[in-house]
């Protein structure tokens, strides 16, 4: 796990720079590797923020064993210098790719590892043209999920930010939920939640709030509209906010007035599925195995575990609302879940024409759970 920091820019940027360098050394220590990687080029926004502490919206980062540089324009030079003192800030004049290529040549880079899952075709072309012009000896190697081994394990500072984001969201649903009345529209409920979270200190939403009432609840990612909520029907509310750049993610299913027997059967099944996953989740378990804990519970209750529960049981949360590790029956779930990961556990059951129930919380994966 990366070392916890005291939250200061100097400590954070130095700790993260060291962590990325250790990761680079580990990549080069792989017996299967024949050509060493000299530097990593970080272009993905959350990876850039994680590696440097820089919160600006524009910039490239190149890290080697002996160099750490942030390439950004005049809008962010001062900010990057203040937030990332362990890095040298390179002010871009003209093409950022030309600046990267010139720096790579000056520091003896021969193999540059890039985030192929983030670079657009046009950006990749521009990078190669710049290298051909300024650093013809540099070879580009394409990689994916380059900083996943680092970002999926959270340190104490990251966990504290997410705890605060969870608390803000939890208090918002408690306050707004108590004020709900039949006739309010989904859109009105979503706005009340956003206002409450922002006034409580959130800097933004983790994602557009979902308020899905009645039959709309059968659509897991329904966008709130002008449908009035009604007594006796399920209302699925999926929400989260951002604190210090870190996200929270939670779902509650409410009913105004008396719920029918169908609701209670579905709700108790979903709750049992969530508890089964949370109780059984262990570090080292694959995401597929963790997903099965919830999915099998739903199947044993008589619901189709695929048709009625078509999404994954959970996902990692951090600087991005969806990130590794994946609590999923899909290919991404084949990886083991490490100690220190923060994941959601969010089983659901969705019945077209009636609605749905989803219950979601975030958990820290420890040695035992």
KADA-V526585 format. One record per helix or strand. SS is the DSSP state (@ for helix, = for strand). FROM is the first residue (numbers start at 1). LEN is the number of residues. If there is no record, write none. Layout:
# KADA-V526585
ss: (SS/SS)
from: (FROM/FROM)
len: (LEN/LEN)
This chain:
# KADA-V526585
ss: (@/=/@/=/=/@/=/@/=/@/=/@/@/=/@/=/=/@/=/=/=/=/=/@/=/@/=/=/@/=/=/=/=/=)
from: (9/39/45/60/68/77/88/96/111/121/139/148/156/185/186/204/210/214/228/234/241/246/250/261/286/287/314/323/331/336/342/348/355/360)
len: (20/4/8/5/5/7/4/11/5/14/5/4/24/1/14/2/4/5/1/6/3/2/6/20/1/14/3/5/4/1/4/4/4/5)
